Amino acid sequence: MDAFQQHMLDAYHAARRGESAPPAPGAGDLRAMREVRQWREFMAVVDERAAARRARRAALTRFLRPRAGAVADGRAPGRRARSGVGHRLLPSGLPRAGRRA
């Protein structure tokens, strides 16, 4: 028995009992498709926000807890220090503009 035959049987039984007939098969399909599309759009927004939160949390974790092999001065392993004497201070001993000593 297909959906249409089942609907006809249910409508017949409802009419004999004096009840209203059930909705026809496929009557709510468009509404259901719209709701599914709306749900997917909502989940895309939520997932994007969750991904952004995970990325921020990972960056904060990397900042607060450096890897085990990190050098004591905060540089990553294998990264060279700047060459030259006084790379943070001008010859006069004052810090460069825009940088904090």
C-alpha positions as a Markdown table, in Angstrom:
| # | Residue | x | y | z |
|---|---|---|---|---|
| 1 | Met | 0.0 | 0.0 | 0.0 |
| 2 | Asp | 1.4 | 3.4 | -1.0 |
| 3 | Ala | 1.0 | 6.7 | 0.9 |
| 4 | Phe | -2.0 | 7.8 | -1.1 |
| 5 | Gln | -3.9 | 4.6 | -0.5 |
| 6 | Gln | -3.1 | 4.8 | 3.2 |
| 7 | His | -4.3 | 8.4 | 3.3 |
| 8 | Met | -7.6 | 7.4 | 1.6 |
| 9 | Leu | -8.1 | 4.6 | 4.2 |
| 10 | Asp | -7.3 | 7.0 | 7.1 |
| 11 | Ala | -9.7 | 9.6 | 5.6 |
| 12 | Tyr | -12.5 | 7.0 | 5.4 |
| 13 | His | -12.0 | 5.9 | 9.0 |
| 14 | Ala | -11.9 | 9.6 | 10.1 |
| 15 | Ala | -15.2 | 10.3 | 8.2 |
| 16 | Arg | -16.9 | 7.3 | 9.9 |
| 17 | Arg | -15.8 | 8.5 | 13.3 |
| 18 | Gly | -16.8 | 12.1 | 12.6 |
| 19 | Glu | -13.2 | 13.4 | 12.9 |
| 20 | Ser | -11.4 | 15.7 | 10.5 |
| 21 | Ala | -9.4 | 14.0 | 7.7 |
| 22 | Pro | -5.6 | 13.8 | 8.0 |
| 23 | Pro | -3.5 | 16.1 | 5.8 |
| 24 | Ala | -2.9 | 14.8 | 2.3 |
| 25 | Pro | 0.5 | 13.2 | 1.6 |
| 26 | Gly | 3.0 | 15.8 | 0.5 |
| 27 | Ala | 1.0 | 18.8 | 1.9 |
| 28 | Gly | 3.7 | 19.8 | 4.3 |
| 29 | Asp | 6.7 | 19.0 | 2.0 |
| 30 | Leu | 7.5 | 22.5 | 1.0 |
| 31 | Arg | 7.2 | 23.8 | 4.6 |
| 32 | Ala | 9.5 | 20.9 | 5.8 |
| 33 | Met | 12.0 | 21.7 | 3.1 |
| 34 | Arg | 12.0 | 25.4 | 4.1 |
| 35 | Glu | 12.5 | 24.5 | 7.7 |
| 36 | Val | 15.4 | 22.2 | 6.9 |
| 37 | Arg | 17.1 | 24.9 | 4.8 |
| 38 | Gln | 16.6 | 27.4 | 7.6 |
| 39 | Trp | 18.0 | 24.9 | 10.1 |
| 40 | Arg | 21.1 | 24.4 | 7.9 |
| 41 | Glu | 21.7 | 28.1 | 7.6 |
| 42 | Phe | 21.3 | 28.5 | 11.4 |
| 43 | Met | 23.8 | 25.7 | 12.0 |
| 44 | Ala | 26.3 | 27.2 | 9.5 |
| 45 | Val | 26.3 | 30.4 | 11.5 |
| 46 | Val | 26.6 | 28.6 | 14.8 |
| 47 | Asp | 29.4 | 26.4 | 13.5 |
| 48 | Glu | 31.2 | 29.4 | 12.1 |
| 49 | Arg | 31.1 | 31.1 | 15.5 |
| 50 | Ala | 32.1 | 27.9 | 17.3 |
| 51 | Ala | 35.1 | 27.5 | 14.9 |
| 52 | Ala | 36.1 | 31.1 | 15.6 |
| 53 | Arg | 35.9 | 30.4 | 19.3 |
| 54 | Arg | 38.0 | 27.3 | 19.0 |
| 55 | Ala | 40.6 | 29.2 | 17.0 |
| 56 | Arg | 40.7 | 32.0 | 19.6 |
| 57 | Arg | 41.0 | 29.4 | 22.4 |
| 58 | Ala | 43.8 | 27.6 | 20.6 |
| 59 | Ala | 45.7 | 30.8 | 20.1 |
| 60 | Leu | 45.3 | 31.8 | 23.7 |
| 61 | Thr | 46.4 | 28.3 | 24.8 |
| 62 | Arg | 49.5 | 28.5 | 22.6 |
| 63 | Phe | 50.3 | 32.0 | 24.1 |
| 64 | Leu | 49.8 | 31.0 | 27.7 |
| 65 | Arg | 51.4 | 27.5 | 27.5 |
| 66 | Pro | 54.3 | 27.5 | 25.0 |
| 67 | Arg | 55.4 | 24.2 | 23.6 |
| 68 | Ala | 57.8 | 22.0 | 25.6 |
| 69 | Gly | 60.8 | 22.8 | 23.4 |
| 70 | Ala | 60.4 | 26.6 | 23.5 |
| 71 | Val | 63.4 | 28.7 | 24.4 |
| 72 | Ala | 63.3 | 30.4 | 27.8 |
| 73 | Asp | 63.2 | 33.9 | 26.2 |
| 74 | Gly | 59.9 | 33.2 | 24.6 |
| 75 | Arg | 61.2 | 32.6 | 21.0 |
| 76 | Ala | 60.2 | 29.4 | 19.2 |
| 77 | Pro | 62.9 | 26.8 | 18.8 |
| 78 | Gly | 65.1 | 27.3 | 15.8 |
| 79 | Arg | 64.2 | 31.0 | 15.5 |
| 80 | Arg | 67.2 | 33.3 | 15.3 |
| 81 | Ala | 67.6 | 36.4 | 17.4 |
| 82 | Arg | 67.9 | 39.7 | 15.6 |
| 83 | Ser | 71.4 | 40.5 | 14.7 |
| 84 | Gly | 73.2 | 43.7 | 15.6 |
| 85 | Val | 74.0 | 45.4 | 18.8 |
| 86 | Gly | 71.2 | 47.4 | 20.5 |
| 87 | His | 68.4 | 46.2 | 18.3 |
| 88 | Arg | 65.9 | 47.4 | 20.9 |
| 89 | Leu | 67.6 | 50.7 | 21.9 |
| 90 | Leu | 68.8 | 53.6 | 19.9 |
| 91 | Pro | 72.5 | 54.6 | 20.4 |
| 92 | Ser | 71.3 | 57.3 | 22.8 |
| 93 | Gly | 69.8 | 54.6 | 25.0 |
| 94 | Leu | 66.2 | 55.7 | 24.3 |
| 95 | Pro | 63.7 | 53.1 | 23.1 |
| 96 | Arg | 62.6 | 53.2 | 19.5 |
| 97 | Ala | 59.3 | 54.9 | 18.7 |
| 98 | Gly | 56.3 | 52.5 | 18.8 |
| 99 | Arg | 58.2 | 49.9 | 20.8 |
| 100 | Arg | 58.3 | 49.3 | 24.4 |
| 101 | Ala | 61.5 | 48.4 | 26.1 |
